[in-house]
Amino acid sequence: MTKHKPSYTPSIKVADAACWVDVSHGLGIPFGGIGTGYSVFGKYGFVKVNFNSIPDPETMAYNGQGPDEACNYLREPANKAPFALFLTEAGKTVALQETPVAWQPATATVSRVTAHAFLPKGRFIFAGAGEELTVEMSGFSPMVPHDLANSTIPVQIFELTLANTTNRSRQLTVRLGHRDPLHAAGDTARFEEPAGQIAFRIPGGRADSAGVAVEVDLAAGERRAVRLFIAWHYPQFTTPSPAATAIYRRFYDKKFPDCDTVLAHAAEQADAWAAAIDAWHDAYDLPAEFKRLWFSSLTSVITSTMLSDDPYFFEIETPHRWVCTMDVNVYSSWLYMVNWPEIERMEFNQFLQAVPMDGENRGFVWHSLWNDACHYVEEPIFLTRLYRDYLWFNDLPWLRQALPVAAAAAECVHRAGSTDDLIASPHGNQSYDCWKMPGISAFVNSAWVYGLHALDRMAQAAGQSVTVAGRPVDDLAARAAQSFDARLWNQDTGCWNCFSRTPDAATTGVPETVFTDQLFGKWAVAIAADPHPVLPDEKIRTALATLYHHNLIDDPERGFRGWVNGLQPGRVIDRSGYHAYVFWICAQLDLGSLLGEAGDEAAALDVFRSLEASLHNNHLAVGEWNQAITDDLTTGTLPDEPGKDTPRFPPYPRYKCAWEYLVRLLGLKLDAQYLYLTPFKTLAFSLKDVTLAGMRLTVTVTPGWTTATLDGVPVASPVRIPRTRQTCTLVFT
């Protein structure tokens, strides 16, 4: 048998130890790329293998009631992999996991697997694998920002490091074994089935029908690493949505016709990929809590996406089966805008193509492609997202093509009927699900007033005239904003009411409840360098301060600090719908970001840090919310939907909007001519070669800064950079 002589440097780097998240309590760490499928490795070994399926199909049975075992990140999952890692010495074999291998139950196991994640990398320490033997493993899949080609390769790369702490030499065998018979050739073994294949490889090792293996001779005190590859190739897929039933071909199939080509490419590029991931991590010199949440949210990318060669991008709103949900992905797409902006273009272009432009449904925007199960009004969110994307990509020809669709979407809203130029919903089903806001809700109408303003600005940029119901859009936008303020502002509470009941509306709900996400529309277009306030600036600042203080629930006994969705005046729980008294992740992040934009940096940082700490190392398994209010204003798990509380897996996609905080820390604003920066003054941080909105930035910020330089030249604040530039270096001191 071939002795293993590694010729590479192990890829894991631990210098930034504070950013690694201890996930030893959970089922493990996912490895995979964008739209490739994945598997998870942790204390139960390899679990949740989804190389040829929709992401976690068992979660699609979720009905919203009772514990959802399929989503539980802390419980041993039922769907374990048919493959496992083994270590053999002197005839004794141990599986590198804490629980027995189902198809080899007599094999011994290690006593403990410790797992840490800094995605897309993970590392593991195996206790009890052998006497006076240290066994560690690192793993990653190639995910490299602004490099979709490498971020969509179906491969996992592991490095098992063995250290002999005795004063004698010893010989061990490392094996990656499969339950079913494999086809072996050289150092590669394949599992083949009609739909596709999985392949294992250990360079320098050998393959047989049971897997791949290599012998490792360790001298006294010697340390060696073994590299292992798992590749897969399943060229076709269908989405979980009953409304998107086509058979698609996977994006990676364009370049890789089989596992052999994946493995050959991975063997050549593994070191470069590992270095690129380290460079990505190192590009952000920020407090660890930001990096922990930002990079952990890659879990959602790995576990909830599908990508075809058309190209079509599908993000699954797990545990639901809908794809590309508008009022979810307006939040989650921030991760893609920062790191893989072409993904945002793919998805939004799908929505542009899906909007009907004739007939009675002209301008209708789907809730999810191509389904409207929840009967929300998605057109306002569509308008704000289009404006945000136009500003980010600065693509005027694209905007000119999209503008007729945007105008039709606004017409669709107005055609359905309005009250005082605002959207009225008698049933109140406006995105907060089981918390109804019958009448004129702040959530959908804040998106409406900012969306109309966005439509006006986009029309001006495109040099086109837009009317809605025969009225100039600027006139409608102004009147809608005035009506929003007049109908919803509550001087007693110091914020806008969560809704205003109309005569035809249901009698449920409490209109005066203080609603954390009432300024969602402003957050959705906050990157616009637009001096027009839409809603009064002073009221916005007052409302944000009210929300920050009034809706805070601080529960130190449970280690929780967060901002609840809604709370009645006097801090009375609103029991009209249980989504009122839970802590949606996205709503808290919106609030924090807007506080930062308003100049309250301390409050903005408090929101982010409190939310991140309250996850309790469940960063890979974030729910739609974490915790609910109990009668004494402390916190606990919501009995109505415990499966949506943190921790759950795959994570709910909206927490990827945490990446928008990068924009907020920089004070980044955009128009067609310039990129503007006014960073926080209370936080030391730096970026190195980070591309945002098409410009590669290197930024250094010193707390209390008073001066700024652009490529060494003093400039005024806010720093104004022409968008024709591709790179620049900024120093704030």
C-alpha positions in Angstrom: 0.0 0.0 0.0 1.3 3.5 -0.9 2.7 5.5 2.0 1.3 9.0 2.1 3.8 11.9 1.5 1.9 15.2 1.5 3.3 17.8 -0.8 1.0 20.7 0.2 0.5 22.9 3.2 -2.7 22.3 5.2 -5.2 24.9 4.3 -6.7 25.8 7.7 -5.7 29.0 9.3 -6.5 29.9 13.0 -4.9 33.3 13.5 -8.4 34.9 13.5 -9.6 32.5 16.2 -12.3 34.9 17.6 -14.2 34.6 14.3 -14.5 30.8 14.4 -17.9 29.8 15.8 -18.0 26.8 18.1 -20.8 24.6 16.6 -20.0 21.4 18.6 -23.5 21.4 20.0 -25.1 21.0 16.6 -25.2 18.5 13.9 -22.3 20.0 12.1 -21.0 22.2 9.3 -22.3 22.2 5.7 -19.9 21.9 2.8 -20.9 22.8 -0.8 -21.2 25.7 -3.1 -23.8 28.0 -4.7 -26.5 25.7 -6.1 -24.4 22.5 -6.0 -26.0 20.5 -3.2 -24.2 19.7 0.0 -23.6 17.4 2.9 -23.0 18.2 6.6 -20.1 16.9 8.7 -20.0 16.9 12.5 -20.4 14.8 15.6 -22.8 12.4 13.9 -20.4 12.1 10.9 -21.7 12.9 7.4 -25.4 13.7 7.5 -28.1 15.5 5.4 -26.6 14.5 2.1 -28.4 16.6 -0.6 -26.2 16.0 -3.7 -29.2 15.0 -5.8 -32.3 16.5 -4.3 -34.0 19.7 -3.3 -32.4 21.1 -0.1 -33.6 19.0 2.8 -36.7 17.6 1.3 -37.9 16.3 4.6 -38.5 19.8 5.8 -41.1 20.4 3.1 -43.6 18.6 5.2 -43.4 21.4 7.8 -46.9 22.5 8.7 -46.1 25.3 11.1 -47.5 23.5 14.1 -45.6 21.6 16.8 -41.9 20.7 17.0 -40.4 20.3 13.6 -37.8 17.5 14.1 -36.6 17.7 10.5 -35.3 21.3 11.1 -33.8 20.7 14.5 -30.1 21.5 14.4 -29.5 20.0 17.9 -31.0 16.6 17.3 -29.4 13.7 15.6 -30.9 13.6 12.1 -32.5 10.6 10.6 -31.0 11.0 7.1 -27.4 9.9 7.7 -24.9 9.5 4.9 -24.0 6.1 3.4 -20.3 7.0 3.8 -18.0 7.7 6.8 -14.4 8.3 7.8 -12.4 5.6 9.6 -9.0 5.4 11.2 -7.3 2.0 11.7 -4.2 1.1 13.8 -3.0 -2.3 14.7 -6.2 -4.0 13.6 -8.5 -1.6 15.6 -10.8 0.6 13.6 -12.5 3.8 14.9 -15.1 5.9 13.1 -14.4 9.6 13.2 -17.8 10.4 14.7 -19.5 10.2 18.1 -22.3 7.9 17.1 -22.1 4.4 15.5 -22.0 4.1 11.7 -25.4 2.6 10.8 -24.0 0.1 8.4 -21.0 -0.8 10.6 -22.6 -0.7 14.1 -19.8 -2.7 15.7 -17.1 -0.2 14.8 -15.8 1.9 17.7 -16.4 5.7 17.7 -14.4 8.6 19.0 -15.4 10.1 22.4 -16.0 13.6 21.2 -16.0 15.7 18.0 -15.3 19.4 18.5 -16.4 21.6 15.5 -15.7 25.2 14.7 -17.0 27.0 11.6 -15.6 30.0 9.7 -17.4 29.4 6.5 -16.7 28.3 3.9 -14.2 26.5 6.1 -14.6 24.3 9.1 -12.3 22.4 11.5 -12.8 19.4 13.7 -10.9 17.9 16.6 -11.4 14.2 17.4 -10.9 13.1 21.0 -10.4 9.4 21.7 -9.3 8.4 18.1 -6.2 6.7 19.4 -3.8 6.5 22.3 -1.3 9.4 22.3 -2.6 10.4 18.9 -3.9 13.8 17.9 -6.4 13.8 15.1 -7.8 17.0 13.5 -9.5 17.8 10.3 -10.2 20.9 8.2 -12.7 21.1 5.4 -13.9 23.5 2.8 -15.7 23.8 -0.6 -14.5 26.5 -3.0 -16.6 29.6 -2.4 -14.7 32.7 -3.6 -16.4 36.1 -3.8 -16.9 37.6 -7.3 -15.9 34.2 -8.8 -19.1 32.3 -9.6 -17.2 29.7 -11.7 -15.2 28.5 -8.7 -18.1 29.0 -6.2 -20.3 26.5 -8.0 -18.1 23.4 -8.1 -19.5 20.3 -6.5 -16.6 19.2 -4.4 -15.7 19.0 -0.7 -12.0 19.0 0.3 -10.9 17.6 3.7 -7.5 17.4 5.3 -7.0 15.0 8.1 -4.0 15.7 10.2 -2.4 13.0 12.4 0.1 13.7 15.1 2.1 11.0 16.8 2.9 12.1 20.4 4.7 8.9 21.4 8.4 8.1 21.2 7.8 5.2 18.8 6.9 5.0 15.1 3.4 3.8 14.1 1.4 2.9 11.0 -2.2 4.0 10.5 -4.8 3.7 7.7 -7.2 6.4 6.8 -10.3 5.3 4.9 -13.3 7.1 3.4 -15.7 4.2 3.1 -19.2 3.8 1.5 -22.0 1.5 2.5 -22.7 0.3 -1.1 -20.3 -1.3 -3.6 -18.2 1.2 -5.5 -16.4 1.2 -8.9 -12.7 1.6 -8.2 -10.0 2.8 -10.5 -6.5 4.0 -9.3 -7.0 6.2 -6.3 -10.7 7.0 -7.0 -13.9 5.1 -6.1 -17.3 6.0 -7.5 -20.9 5.4 -6.5 -23.0 5.4 -9.6 -26.7 5.5 -10.1 -28.9 6.5 -13.1 -29.2 10.1 -11.9 -25.5 10.7 -11.4 -22.5 9.8 -9.3 -20.4 10.5 -6.2 -16.7 10.0 -6.2 -14.0 9.7 -3.4 -10.3 10.3 -3.9 -7.2 10.3 -1.7 -4.2 11.3 -3.7 -1.5 8.8 -3.3 -3.9 6.2 -1.9 -5.8 3.4 -3.4 -9.4 2.6 -4.2 -11.5 -0.6 -3.9 -15.1 -1.5 -3.8 -15.5 -0.3 -0.2 -14.0 3.2 -0.7 -10.6 4.9 -0.7 -7.7 4.5 1.7 -4.1 5.4 2.4 -1.5 4.2 4.8 0.3 6.8 6.9 3.6 6.0 8.6 4.3 8.3 11.5 7.7 8.5 13.1 8.0 9.5 16.8 6.7 13.0 17.3 5.8 13.3 13.6 2.7 15.1 12.2 1.2 14.5 8.7 -1.8 15.5 6.7 -4.0 13.4 4.4 -6.1 15.2 1.8 -9.5 13.7 0.8 -11.9 14.7 -1.9 -15.6 14.1 -2.2 -17.1 15.1 -5.6 -20.6 14.6 -7.0 -22.3 15.1 -10.4 -26.1 15.0 -10.8 -26.8 17.0 -13.9 -30.5 17.5 -13.6 -32.8 18.9 -10.9 -36.3 20.1 -10.2 -37.2 22.7 -7.7 -39.4 22.0 -4.7 -42.0 24.5 -5.8 -45.2 23.0 -7.3 -45.3 26.2 -9.4 -41.9 25.7 -10.9 -41.9 22.1 -12.2 -39.5 22.2 -15.2 -36.5 20.0 -15.3 -33.3 22.1 -15.2 -29.7 21.3 -15.9 -27.2 22.3 -13.2 -24.9 25.2 -13.7 -21.8 23.1 -12.9 -22.6 20.7 -15.7 -21.6 23.3 -18.3 -17.9 22.9 -17.3 -17.8 19.5 -15.6 -19.4 16.5 -17.4 -18.5 14.0 -14.6 -16.8 13.6 -11.2 -13.5 12.8 -12.8 -13.2 16.3 -14.3 -14.3 17.8 -10.9 -11.6 15.9 -9.1 -8.9 16.7 -11.6 -9.7 20.4 -11.4 -9.9 20.3 -7.6 -6.5 18.6 -7.2 -5.0 21.5 -9.2 -6.8 24.3 -7.5 -7.3 23.3 -3.9 -4.4 25.3 -2.5 -5.4 28.3 -4.5 -9.0 28.1 -3.3 -7.9 27.7 0.3 -5.7 30.8 0.0 -8.5 32.8 -1.7 -10.8 31.9 1.2 -8.2 33.1 3.7 -7.8 36.3 1.7 -11.6 36.8 1.8 -11.6 36.5 5.6 -8.6 38.7 5.9 -10.1 41.4 3.7 -12.4 42.4 6.6 -10.6 43.7 9.6 -13.7 44.2 11.7 -14.8 43.1 15.2 -15.3 39.4 15.3 -19.1 39.6 15.8 -19.5 40.9 12.3 -17.4 38.3 10.7 -19.0 35.5 12.7 -22.5 36.4 11.5 -21.6 37.4 8.0 -19.6 34.3 7.1 -21.9 32.0 9.0 -24.8 33.2 6.9 -23.1 31.4 4.0 -24.9 28.4 5.4 -28.0 29.6 3.8 -26.3 29.9 0.5 -24.9 26.4 0.7 -28.1 24.7 1.9 -30.9 26.6 0.2 -29.9 27.4 -3.4 -30.2 25.7 -6.8 -28.6 27.1 -10.0 -29.3 26.1 -13.5 -27.2 26.6 -16.7 -29.9 28.9 -18.2 -28.9 30.6 -15.8 -31.7 30.6 -13.3 -31.1 31.0 -9.6 -33.5 29.5 -7.1 -33.4 30.2 -3.4 -35.7 28.0 -1.3 -37.5 29.6 1.6 -37.0 26.5 3.7 -38.9 25.0 5.4 -41.4 26.1 2.9 -41.1 24.9 -0.7 -41.5 28.2 -2.5 -38.5 29.6 -4.5 -37.3 33.2 -4.8 -39.8 34.7 -2.4 -39.9 38.5 -3.1 -40.4 39.7 0.5 -37.8 37.3 1.8 -35.1 37.7 -0.9 -35.2 41.5 -0.7 -33.5 40.9 2.6 -31.4 37.8 1.8 -30.0 39.1 -1.5 -27.7 41.5 0.3 -25.2 38.7 0.7 -25.2 38.1 -3.1 -25.0 41.8 -3.9 -21.8 42.1 -1.9 -20.2 38.8 -2.9 -21.8 37.5 -6.1 -23.7 40.3 -7.6 -24.6 38.4 -10.8 -26.8 36.2 -8.6 -28.9 39.2 -7.7 -29.2 40.1 -11.4 -30.2 36.5 -12.3 -32.9 36.4 -9.7 -34.4 39.8 -10.3 -34.4 39.3 -14.1 -36.5 36.2 -13.5 -39.0 38.4 -11.7 -38.9 41.0 -14.5 -39.6 38.2 -17.0 -42.4 36.8 -14.9 -44.5 40.0 -14.6 -47.3 39.8 -17.1 -47.5 42.9 -19.3 -51.0 42.4 -20.8 -54.3 41.2 -19.7 -56.1 41.7 -16.4 -53.0 40.7 -14.4 -50.8 43.3 -16.1 -48.1 44.4 -13.6 -48.7 41.6 -11.1 -45.6 40.6 -9.1 -45.5 37.1 -7.7 -45.0 36.4 -4.1 -42.7 33.6 -5.0 -41.9 32.4 -8.5 -44.5 31.5 -9.8 -47.0 31.4 -7.0 -49.1 33.8 -4.9 -50.1 31.5 -2.1 -50.0 34.2 0.6 -51.8 36.9 -1.3 -49.4 39.7 -0.3 -49.0 42.9 -2.2 -45.4 42.5 -3.5 -45.3 45.3 -6.1 -44.1 47.9 -3.6 -41.2 45.7 -2.6 -40.5 45.0 -6.3 -40.2 48.8 -6.9 -37.7 49.4 -4.0 -35.6 46.4 -5.0 -35.4 47.5 -8.6 -34.3 51.0 -7.5 -31.7 49.5 -5.1 -30.4 47.2 -7.9 -30.2 50.0 -10.4 -28.2 52.1 -8.0 -25.9 49.2 -7.2 -25.2 48.1 -10.8 -25.5 51.6 -12.3 -26.9 50.0 -15.5 -29.0 52.6 -17.3 -29.9 50.4 -20.4 -31.1 47.7 -18.0 -33.2 50.2 -16.1 -34.8 51.5 -19.3 -35.8 48.0 -20.2 -37.2 47.4 -16.7 -39.0 50.7 -16.2 -42.2 49.7 -18.1 -42.5 46.7 -15.9 -42.1 48.9 -12.8 -44.7 51.3 -14.1 -47.1 48.4 -14.7 -46.5 47.1 -11.2 -47.5 50.5 -9.7 -50.6 50.5 -11.9 -51.4 47.1 -10.7 -51.5 48.3 -7.1 -53.6 51.3 -7.9 -56.0 49.3 -10.1 -56.7 47.0 -7.1 -58.0 50.0 -5.2 -56.6 52.4 -2.6 -57.5 54.6 0.3 -55.9 58.1 0.4 -53.4 56.8 -2.3 -52.3 54.1 0.1 -52.7 50.3 0.0 -55.6 49.0 2.1 -56.0 45.3 3.0 -59.3 44.3 4.7 -57.8 41.1 5.9 -54.4 42.6 6.9 -52.3 39.9 5.4 -49.2 42.0 4.7 -46.1 39.8 5.1 -46.1 39.4 8.9 -48.2 36.3 8.4 -50.0 35.4 11.6 -49.9 39.0 12.8 -52.6 40.7 10.7 -52.7 44.5 10.1 -56.2 45.1 8.7 -56.5 48.3 6.8 -53.5 50.5 5.9 -50.4 48.8 7.3 -47.0 50.5 7.9 -45.0 47.6 6.4 -46.5 47.5 2.9 -47.2 51.2 2.7 -43.7 52.3 3.8 -42.5 50.1 0.8 -45.2 51.8 -1.3 -44.3 55.4 -0.5 -40.6 54.8 -0.9 -41.3 52.6 -4.0 -43.3 55.4 -5.7 -40.5 57.8 -4.9 -38.0 55.3 -6.4 -40.2 55.0 -9.5 -40.1 58.8 -9.9 -36.3 58.8 -9.6 -35.9 55.9 -12.0 -38.1 57.6 -14.6 -36.0 60.8 -14.3 -32.8 58.8 -14.7 -34.1 57.0 -17.7 -35.5 60.2 -19.3 -39.0 58.7 -19.5 -42.3 60.0 -18.3 -44.3 57.7 -16.0 -47.9 58.1 -14.9 -50.0 55.9 -12.6 -53.7 55.9 -13.2 -53.2 59.0 -15.3 -51.4 60.9 -12.6 -47.7 61.9 -12.7 -45.8 59.6 -10.5 -44.1 62.4 -8.5 -47.5 63.8 -7.6 -48.8 60.3 -6.5 -45.6 59.7 -4.5 -45.9 63.0 -2.6 -49.6 62.5 -1.8 -49.0 58.9 -0.7 -46.2 60.0 1.6 -48.4 62.7 3.1 -51.3 60.3 3.6 -48.9 57.8 5.3 -47.7 60.4 7.7 -51.2 61.8 8.4 -52.9 58.4 8.9 -50.3 56.6 10.8 -48.2 59.1 12.9 -48.9 58.8 16.6 -47.7 61.8 18.5 -48.3 60.0 21.9 -46.0 57.1 21.1 -43.5 59.0 19.0 -43.7 56.7 15.9 -46.0 55.5 13.2 -48.8 53.1 14.1 -48.5 49.6 12.7 -51.7 50.1 10.8 -54.8 52.4 10.4 -58.1 50.5 10.3 -60.3 51.3 7.3 -64.1 51.0 7.5 -64.1 47.7 5.6 -61.3 46.1 7.5 -61.4 43.3 10.0 -61.6 44.2 13.7 -58.6 42.2 14.8 -55.3 43.8 15.8 -54.2 46.8 17.8 -53.4 49.8 15.5 -51.3 51.6 18.0 -48.8 48.8 18.5 -45.3 50.0 18.1 -44.0 48.1 15.1 -40.2 47.5 14.8 -40.2 47.2 10.9 -42.4 50.2 10.2 -39.7 51.9 8.2 -38.9 48.9 6.0 -39.3 50.9 2.8 -36.7 53.4 3.9 -34.3 50.6 4.7 -34.9 49.0 1.3 -33.6 52.1 -0.6 -31.2 53.4 2.0 -28.2 53.3 -0.4 -29.7 56.1 -2.5 -27.8 59.4 -2.3 -31.1 61.3 -2.5 -31.7 64.4 -0.4 -35.5 64.0 -0.6 -36.6 62.6 2.8 -39.9 61.1 1.6 -41.1 61.0 5.3 -40.0 63.8 7.7 -36.4 63.4 8.9 -37.2 64.5 12.4 -40.1 62.1 12.7 -37.8 59.3 11.4 -35.2 60.0 14.1 -37.9 60.1 16.8 -39.5 56.9 15.6 -36.2 55.0 15.5 -35.4 56.1 19.1 -38.9 55.0 20.2 -38.4 51.6 18.6 -35.0 51.1 20.0 -36.1 51.9 23.6 -39.7 50.7 23.6 -39.3 47.3 21.9 -36.2 46.2 23.6 -36.5 43.0 25.7 -33.4 42.4 27.8 -33.4 39.0 29.4 -29.9 38.4 31.0 -31.0 35.2 32.8 -31.4 33.6 29.4 -28.6 35.5 27.7 -31.0 37.2 25.3 -31.3 40.8 24.2 -33.4 41.7 21.3 -36.1 43.9 19.7 -39.6 42.4 19.4 -41.7 42.8 16.3 -44.4 44.7 18.1 -45.3 45.9 21.6 -48.3 48.0 22.6 -47.9 51.4 24.3 -46.9 50.9 27.9 -44.9 47.8 26.9 -48.0 45.6 26.9 -47.8 42.4 24.7 -49.9 42.5 21.6 -51.6 39.1 21.6 -53.6 39.7 18.4 -51.3 37.5 16.4 -48.3 35.5 17.6 -45.9 37.0 15.1 -46.3 40.3 16.9 -44.5 39.0 20.0 -41.5 37.2 18.4 -38.1 38.6 17.3 -37.7 38.5 13.6 -34.0 38.6 12.7 -34.5 40.8 9.6 -36.6 43.4 11.4 -33.9 43.9 14.1 -31.2 44.2 11.5 -33.3 46.8 9.6 -33.8 48.8 12.8 -30.1 48.7 13.7 -29.0 49.8 10.2 -31.5 52.7 10.1 -30.3 53.8 13.5 -26.8 54.0 12.1 -28.0 56.0 9.1 -29.7 58.4 11.5 -26.4 58.9 13.3 -26.9 56.8 16.4 -23.9 54.6 15.9 -24.0 53.2 19.5 -27.5 52.0 19.1 -26.8 50.5 15.7 -23.8 48.6 17.0 -25.8 47.5 20.0 -28.5 46.0 17.9 -26.1 44.0 15.8 -24.0 42.8 18.7 -27.0 41.9 20.8 -28.6 39.9 18.0 -25.3 38.1 17.2 -24.7 37.2 20.9 -28.3 36.0 21.4 -27.8 33.3 18.8 -25.7 31.4 21.3 -23.4 29.9 18.7 -26.4 28.8 16.5 -25.0 31.0 13.7 -25.4 28.1 11.2 -28.9 27.5 12.2 -30.8 30.8 12.4 -34.5 30.6 12.5 -37.0 33.1 11.1 -36.9 34.5 14.6 -35.2 33.7 17.9 -37.4 33.5 20.9 -40.8 35.0 21.8 -42.1 37.1 24.7 -43.5 35.4 27.7 -46.1 37.0 30.0 -43.5 38.6 32.3 -41.7 40.2 29.3 -38.9 37.6 29.5 -38.3 35.2 26.6 -38.9 31.6 25.6 -39.6 29.3 22.7 -42.8 30.1 20.9 -45.2 27.1 21.5 -47.1 27.8 18.3 -44.1 27.3 15.9 -41.1 26.0 17.8 -39.6 24.8 14.6 -39.0 28.4 13.4 -37.2 29.4 16.6 -33.4 29.3 16.5 -31.8 26.8 16.1 -33.2 25.2 12.9 -31.6 23.9 9.8 -31.3 24.8 7.0 -31.4 28.4 8.3 -34.1 30.8 7.2 -32.6 32.9 4.4 -33.5 36.4 5.6 -30.6 36.7 8.1 -28.2 37.2 5.1 -29.3 40.8 5.2 -26.7 41.1 8.0 -24.3 41.9 5.1 -26.1 45.2 4.5 -24.4 46.4 7.7 -21.2 46.6 5.8 -22.8 49.3 3.7 -24.0 51.0 6.8 -20.6 51.0 8.6 -19.2 52.7 5.5 -22.0 55.2 5.2 -22.2 54.1 1.5 -24.5 56.0 -0.7 -24.9 55.9 -4.5 -26.2 57.8 -7.5 -25.4 57.5 -11.2 -22.3 59.6 -11.0 -20.7 59.0 -7.6 -20.1 56.7 -4.7 -20.2 58.5 -1.4 -18.6 57.3 1.9 -19.1 58.6 5.4 -18.0 55.8 7.7 -18.9 55.3 11.4 -16.7 57.4 13.7 -16.9 55.2 16.7 -15.5 52.0 15.2 -12.0 51.1 14.1 -12.1 48.9 11.0 -10.6 48.3 7.6 -11.3 46.7 4.3 -8.7 45.4 1.8 -9.7 45.1 -1.9 -13.4 44.6 -1.2 -15.6 45.2 -4.3 -18.8 47.0 -3.7 -21.1 48.4 -6.4 -18.5 47.7 -9.0 -15.6 49.5 -7.3 -12.7 47.8 -5.5 -12.1 49.6 -2.2 -9.3 49.6 0.4 -10.5 51.5 3.4 -9.0 52.3 6.8 -11.1 54.0 9.5 -9.7 55.4 12.7 -12.3 56.2 15.5 -13.0 59.9 15.8 -11.8 60.6 12.3 -11.9 64.2 11.1 -10.0 64.0 7.8 -10.0 61.8 4.8 -7.7 61.0 1.9 -8.5 59.4 -1.4 -5.4 57.8 -2.9 -3.3 60.0 -0.7 -5.1 63.3 -1.6 -7.0 65.1 1.1 -10.8 65.3 0.3 -13.9 66.6 2.0 -16.5 64.5 3.7 -18.6 62.8 2.5 -15.9 61.4 0.2 -17.2 61.5 -3.3 -15.7 59.0 -5.8 -16.6 59.0 -9.5 -18.2 55.7 -10.5 -15.9 55.6 -13.5 -13.1 54.6 -11.2 -12.4 50.9 -10.6 -10.1 51.0 -7.6 -9.3 53.4 -4.8 -7.7 53.6 -1.4 -9.3 55.7 1.4 -8.0 56.6 4.8 -10.1 58.3 7.5 -8.1 59.6 10.4 
